[in-house]
Amino acid sequence: MSNKTLDEVLTEYDKADKLSRKDPDSVPAATRPGFEISIRRAKDALPGLRAQYTSLIMKNSIGLFLQGEEANVQKFMTAAVIEGAIHLNAGELFEKLVDVIQPTMGGRREFSVTQVGLLDNTLRELCEKAGHKAPLNRTNLTNLRVVQSRAKLVDYVRQLVFENNGNIPSLTAGQSTITMKALKKQFKDRRLVVVVTGAGSQDRGAIASLFTKSTNLSVDPPQGEEVDARFARERIMQVLRPTSAAPAQVPGEQNPPANQTEQNQQEQP
């Protein structure tokens, strides 16, 4: 078991990631074979380093499931990200699937065997790219379905994915999104705060299980107030106030020692 700190893992990942993107032809022919070996080793090291990074950032994480009017949810999400949080759109996987499927549906908007094949192939590709290597079940479609609107098509695709593969795709895609966004931000703070939108009733509990703590968060402001950076910061602080000996903090504080993590728990409002 690795005892590396988050800072150490992030440094190693950055070094390997940069090396993996190098062009072997950019060095003299005499040193190219050794350089190619170094690039290959860097590529091979990336999945393990990502897994270590994920494990470390999720040890002290909180998922805030935003609730309220759509306009307020979007404003709060934007403000929270500026304050240092990470945004997870739990419905993004299904939106991507619909992006591929919808153009193949004719004027009658029929969801048939052609769309099932696209759904299976695209879902498999997205999950493999996100790190899930186990085979997924084929979609069982017993009847042709006519789906008129994009919103209803997203809901239908979500239903089919859940019925045939449970929450595995949502969990895989969600964790991958959090990790990649954290890496892009060079995240190495004390606590990971993730604001979640787009979670359905079927995958809400599964997404919550990714975090050491989760809660629903109403983002509709009192009458006369606006959803801005101050409002978002105060609402997040209300959730992060200590319920134990650990001090409260907002995104941006430094990491605690490894033994100062919370126990896995979920809060309800």
N, C-alpha and C positions, 0 to 999 in steps of 0.2 A: 504493500500500500504506500502511495506516494505521500511524503510530508511536505511537498512543495507549497509555498505560499501562492496566493492568487497573483501577486505581482510577478513572481518567478515564472509561473505557467504562462502568463500573458506575454512576458518577454520572450520566452522560448517559442510560443506560437507565432508571434510577429516575425521572429527571425526565420522560422521554417516557412512561413507563408510567403515572405519576400523571396527567399531562395527558390521556392517551388515555382515561382513565376518567371524566373530567369530563362533567357534563351541560350541554349548551349552553344549556338553559333556566335554568341557575342564574345567568346574567348578564343585565344589562338588554338589552332588544331592540335598542337602538342599537349595542351592541358585539358582538351575537351573531354576525353574519356573519364578522367577523375571528376570533372565538373558535372558531367551527366550523372555519375553515381551519387554525388552530393545532392543534386536536384531530386533524384528518385528517392533517396532517404528522407529528404525533407517532406516530400509528398506523402510518403508512408507514415511519417510521424504526425501529420496533421489530425487525423481522426482521433488518435489517442489523446493528443493535447486538447482538442475540443471537448472531449469527454471529461477530462480533468477539470477544465475551466467551467464546464456546465455544473459539475458536482459542487465546486467551490462556491459559485455565485448563488446556487439554489439553496445552500445551507442556511442562509439568512435572507429569505425572500418573502415578499408579501404581494398577493394578487388583489387588486382593487377592481371589482366588477362594477362598472359605472352604470348607474340607473338614473333616468330622468328624461326630459324632453330631448329629442335628437339634437337640436341645435346646441343645447347646454352640454350634452355629452361630448360633442365635437369640440366645443370651446374648451372644456375642462381637459380633454385629452391633449389638445395642442399645448395648453398652458403647462400641464404636468410634464410633458416631454421636454419643454424648455427648462423646467425646473430640475431635470435630471432623470425622470422616470422613463421606462421603456413602454411602448405601446404594443399590445398584442391584439390584433383583430382575429378573433376566434373563427370568424366566418370566411376568412381569406382563402382557405383551402377550397371551399365550395364555390367561391367566386371564380377562382382559377379554373376549376373543372368546367363551370358553365361557359367560361370564355372559349373553351375548346369545343364544347358540345353544341352550343346555341347556333353557330353558323351552319351546322349540318342539318338542322331541322327545317323542313320545307314550309311552305305557306300554311299548311294545316297544323303546324307546330306539334308534330307527332314525335313522341319519345319511344323509339323502338329498338330493335336489335342492333342497328348501326350505332345508336347513341350509347347503348350498353357496352359495346366493344370499345368505344372511345373513352367512356368513363373508366372502365377497368384498366386500360393501357395507360391513360394519363395519371390515374390515381397511383398506379404502381410506380411510374416514373417519379412522381412528386415525392412519394414516400421513400423510395430508394435514395433520391437526392438528399432527403432530410435525414437519412441515416438508418431507416428501418429496412433490414435486409430479408426478414422472414416473408414468405409468400402471403399474399392477400387472397381472400376468397373471391371467386367470381360473382358478379352481381346476378341475383336471381330475379328476372323480370317475367312475371306470369302473364301480364296483359299490356297491350299497347296503351299508352297514355297520351292524351292531348294536354299540353301545358301552354297556356296563352302568354303569360307575362314572365319577364325575367325573374322577378321576385319569387313567383310561385315555382319557377324552375330551380332556383337556388334551394328553396325549401325541399323540393322533391328529391334533388340530388343528395342533400344532407340526409334525408330520410333513408334513401337507398344505401348510402355508405354506412350509416349506422346499423341498418338491419342486417347487412352482410358482413361487416367487419367491426362492429361495435365502435369503441372510442379510440382504437389504435391509430387510425389516420389523424384524428384531431390532436391526440397527445404528441404524436411524432412531429407533425407540422408545427404545433405550438411551441414545443421545446426547441426545435431547430430555429424558429423565428426569434425567440428570446435570446438564444445563444449568439446567433449571427449579429443581431442588433447590438448586443452587449459588446461583442468583439469590435464592431465598427466604432462604437463610442469609446473603446479602450476602457471599459468599465472595470473599476477595482475599488469601489466604495464599500462602506460598512454594511449597507443593506440594499438589496435589490428591490426596487419598487416597480411593479408592472401594472399598468392600467389596462384593463381588459374590456373590449367591446365586442359585439357580435356573437356572444356565446348563446347557443340555443339551450332549450330545456334538457335535451338529450346529452349534451357534452359539458354542461356547466360544472357538474361535480367532478368529471374527469380532469378538466382544465384546472380546477381548484387544487387537485391533488399534486400538481406540479410544484406548488409553493409550500413553504413551512407554515404559512398563515394566509388566510384569505377572508375577504368580507365583501358584502355588497355595499356600495357607496352611492348615496343619493347626491346628485350634483346640481339639482335645481336650487337656485339661491333664494334667500328670503326676498320678499317684495322690496323693490328699491335698490337691490344689489345687482352687481354684474358678475358673470363668470369670467374672472381675469386671473392673472398670475398670483395676486394676493389671496384671492378666494381659494384657488387650487392649493396653494401652499398651506393655508390654514386648515383646509379639510383633510389634507394628507397628514398634517401634524396631529390632528385630533385622533386619527386612527393609530398613529405611531407612538402616542403617549404610552408610557410603560404600564404594563399590567403585572410586571415582576421587577426584579432588581436591575434589569437592563435599562440603560438610559434611552430616551427617545431620540430620534435623529431623522433628518430629512435626507433625500438623495444628495450625495456629495461628501459625506463624512467618510473617514478612513475605516478599513476593515478591522473587526475585533479579532482577538486570538481565536484559534479554531474551536476552543471549548466554550465559547460564548454564543452558541447558536440556540435558536428557539426550538421547541418541540413542535412536531407537525400538528397543526390545529386549524380548524376552520371556524370562522365566526359568522353568525347570522345577525342581521340588523335587529 
